[in-house]
Amino acid sequence: MLTERHRHRRITATPLSIALGMALAVAGTAGAQDTTPDAKATELSRIEVTGSNIRRSDVETASPVQVISKQDIENMGARTLLQVLDNLPAARPAQQDARSLFTGSDGASQANLRGLGAQGTLVLLNGRRLSYYGAPAGFQTQFVNIDAIPAAAIERMEVLTDGASAVYGTDAVAGVINVITKRSYQGAEINLTTDKSSRISSYGEHQGSITAGFGDLDADRYNVYASVNLYRRDAIPLSDFYDKRPSQYYVNNPNYLPNLRLGVGSKPGEFNPGSYFAFDPATGRRVQEAAPGCNNVLTSEAAGPRCIWETWMNNEIDAGAKSERNTAYVNAHFLIGDSTEAFAEATYTDIDLTANGGTPRAYGTTTGNPTSWFSRNTGNTVNQFLYPYLGPNNEYNHASPELKALMGGVVGLQYLLQDVGAGHFGQRNTDQSYRVVTGLRGTAGDWNWETAFATAGSHSVTYQTTNVNLAGFERAFGPYSIDPGTGRVIISDHPAYKFGEISEANAALIREAFPTFDIQSWTRLHTLDGKIEGPLFQMPAGEVRAAFGFNASRETFYTPGNPDAANGLITQQGGSWFDGKRNTYALFAETVAPLTEKLELDAALRVDKYPDFSANLAPKVGLKYQMFDQLMLRGTYSTGFRAPSLAESGNGGVFAQLGGYRDELRCNETNAIANLLLQSGRGGDVDLGKTLLNSDCSRTVARMTQPNPELKPEKAKITTLGFVYEPTQWLSVSADYWFIYRSNEIVAPDYTRDEDIISSTRSPITEADRANQAALAAMCADPASGVSCPGTLPGYSAGNVASVVGQYKNRGKTLIDGFDIDARSRFSLGDWGNLNIGVAATIANRNRSYLDDESGWYYGDLVGYYNNPRLRATLNADWSYKQVTTSMFINYVGGTKWALQQIDEEDNNPQTCTAGYLPVEQSKCDGAPSWWTANLSVAWRPDAHWNVGFTIKNLFDRLPFYDPNSFLGDSSDYATIFGRGYSLTVGYKF
């Protein structure tokens, strides 16, 4: 047993603010402290640490555990758990709710340790599992939504950076994040926080929390407290963001700002008669004209004049959705007799995320690729849709006789459907999640026991108003007919929708043509667990303790699907159907044995049984060696596993849109046309060339991913080896080597690999394609263009890929390893207070992927390539003087190459000065630069009641650089788009 002085010093040595350990030993984790009023002091000092079921007198275990206190979180300037994880070197950027629109799991955030994904990181609340989020990411990857965890009640976070399947079962390959709430609370307090940005005026994060409790567990034999947390993030419209991207973005997208038509096109709410167009049957050239009555004519395009409108700048899809998150948490403990405690906790979270879709949809007769999508009830048949043409006798066909003559009176139409106004189009996501735990714990002699039943679930609904409903669209513009000569679809000559006016009758039709439809999903998780822990026998070096337990769970996942979407009536709609359920069972055992006075063995074994799979046996062995008073050595070896989710191995499938699909054939053919047009001395040619350049290099296609009932669980081997060194009372240094080798990886199809595509379809060469070829031919035939064209002009040999089909499979292996380093120092400055300084770093060594026996380790080592920096680190310094604490927190991410891996480097390297096949600014040809940001906080506690805090985030106002590999074109994964931010916190304790 450690002495009090020694135990205090050992607690301060644990990585990342382990000074909390003394408070931890007194308060204990939920369920860790013995509740017997007259329990022995030796038992009261025992605590339970994440990664073990055995109570121990020393917070140092064979496995490395990082502890982040509530004060640490405040010093970071973090307001959400996602922001905390973004500041941990061992964590990697993951999905954040602000950027989650159209991902299938909108409104949620993930945890991602070691870059192995959310499915490799186990998230716990007070040591027990949470239900998966209702909507899987990409309609396929199930994960725990960390936004649903009650932030106001958090006492600390413990992050186990070691595999823990032997203790917790599936998913714990990369590590475990255990969020721990206050064990008890008396009194009441209220805290208010608001964050604003100096660069994005519409940005704001606001939080309010109330925590109140009563009853003393020792004196009154009970304690009950509740905490309510209200969070709101303001939406960011396009008007506050469109001109704040990195400058290189506008270089690579030269038509982005002109296409907004600001100050040139008709303003929102003003009637716009639109434009007509047709194709010259002899040359294929597009010819267009503004409809009569247009007051905003663009004349610079080669095809002719066109009527244009402004983009509505209230679009919130890209820059940031509004989020409202309300969480309630209740915790209760009651003593029963002398040795038993009843406990319960309940959590409820309500999330509402909304984003305005901006500009009303335009009716634009389709001349390019048709919209393509899969749906639940149409199987592998690809659905397609084209906006129809106007026939020669249509009452709204007011095109000139010359234009009508080109296609026998048939014309295309571009028209703004603004009848429903500014607020109809967009997306909303709601999610209600809950967890209720009830249980008993107590002592039987020297043994501690605990059992609990937990029920948890989530109901997620995504409401989208963006796509066409085929039946509603035909009611507005049909019935259709077919042009006998060309096969073009023609709308009714007298449609119900009345072009040329803005009316409520039209608005009702548009709401049918572009309806709000829902995507609903439910998850449920019921668990019953029990364990007993205590001494087995005495060895010469000390007491051998052991824990034994069981876990039984029932998991369900239900996705009924919107009927119209399931029948293929909603264009480009993604979804899934994995209506599944399963029972799982587990037995586990663990022991801690002092082999000598200095050497301690920690061993665990767990057996998990999933239906359709053999029982999985996961062992873990750890050793801790106190070489001498100041130096401790530690190491672990374990195996991990991840069972296939219901989404991956059940019955059903994923139908969604695959963005960024690169078809080399079409990419090269379109760019050959574009590059010649860009050389022209004629303005219209250049504009067309800018529009075409790279337009076929990143397409959105219909994707069908089929589940695979033959999948096997992923397996992993995990090793850590490290030390904790405390040369003095004021300094602690730890370093740990970690190694993860994962095999049988469950992966979705890689649609860049032909062998992963079961089938695919292509659209035919379109009228737009033929018009592009005609524009090139006209330019080359005109000496005024100044372009020397080749004898054989580039053209199209095939249409764009419309759809791809693939299947989940076990494929490949991943090997990653590296080092975690942590140093903490504590200085007494006498009358000037106390100074704490800490450094934490993760140094990646290898990150290799083995695809299959044919390719082997084809892509090489990914460390140093894009999104895989070698070094991530944080530095914090806290100076406490009287009632004031001043904190500086610095987050650093090392630089990387732009290329994704060594094969991609053949095309994207410093010599080409490209990334994702797009140019980058000259100063960044060598790759994404290293990056750091700093936060400065001042907290003032004038008395026992008040606390006031002020934080300057991104103190040096560092702005993100251009990142062509990212969705928005900036490095916002770790460089804030908001510039310098200001946060004010005020709290009062009653």
Buried (B, 14 or more C-beta within 10 A) or exposed (E): EBEEEEBBBBBBBBBBBBBBBBEBBEBBBBBBBBBBEEBEEEBBBBBBBBBBBBBBBBBBBBBBBBBBBBBBBBBBBBBBBBBBBBBBBBBBBBBBBBBBBBBBBBBBBBBBBBBBBBBBBBBBBBBBBBBBBBBBBBBBBBBBBBBBBBBBBBBBBBBBBBBBBBBBBBBBBBBBBBBBBBBBBBEBBBBBBBBBBBBBEBBBBBBBBBBBBEBEBEEEBBBBBBBBBBBBBBBBBBBBBBEBBBEBBBEBBBEBEBEBBBEEBBEBEBBBBBBBBBBBEEBBBBBBBBBEEBEBEBEEBBBBBBBBBBBBBBBBBBBBBBBBBBBBBBBBBBBEEEBBBBBBBBBBBBBBBBBBBBBBBBBBBBBBBBBBBBBBEBEBEBBBBBBBBBBBEBEBBBBEEEBBEBBBBBBBBBBBBBBBBBEBBBBBBBBBBBBBBBBBBBBEEEBBBBBBBBBBBBBBBBBBBBBBBBBBBBBBBBEBBEBEEBEBBBBBBEBBBBBBEBEEEBBBBBBBBBBBBBBBBBBBBBBBBBBBBBEEEEEEBBBBBBBBBBBBBBBBBBBBBBEBBBBBBBBBBBBBBBBBEBEBBBBBBBBBBBBEEBBBBBBBBBBBBBEEBEEBEBEBBBBBBBEEEBBBBBBBBBBBBBBBBBBBBBEBBBBBBBEBBBBEBBBEBBBBBBEBBBBBEBEBBBBBBBBBBBBBBBBBBBBBBBBBEEBBBBBBBBBBBBBBBBEEEBBBBBBBBBBBBBBBBBBBBBBEEEEBBEEBBBBEBBBBBBBBBBBBBBBBEBEEBEBEBEEEBBBBEBBBBBBBBBBBBBBBBBBBBBBBBBBBBBBEEEEEBBBBBBBBBBBBBEBBBBBEEEBEEBBBBBBBBBBBBBBBBBBBBBBBEEEBBBBBBBBBBBBBBBBBBBEBBEEBBBEBBBBBBBBBBEEBBBBBBEBBBBBBBBBBBEEEEEBBBBBBBBBEBBBBBBBBBBEBBBBBBBBBBBBBBEBEBBBEBE
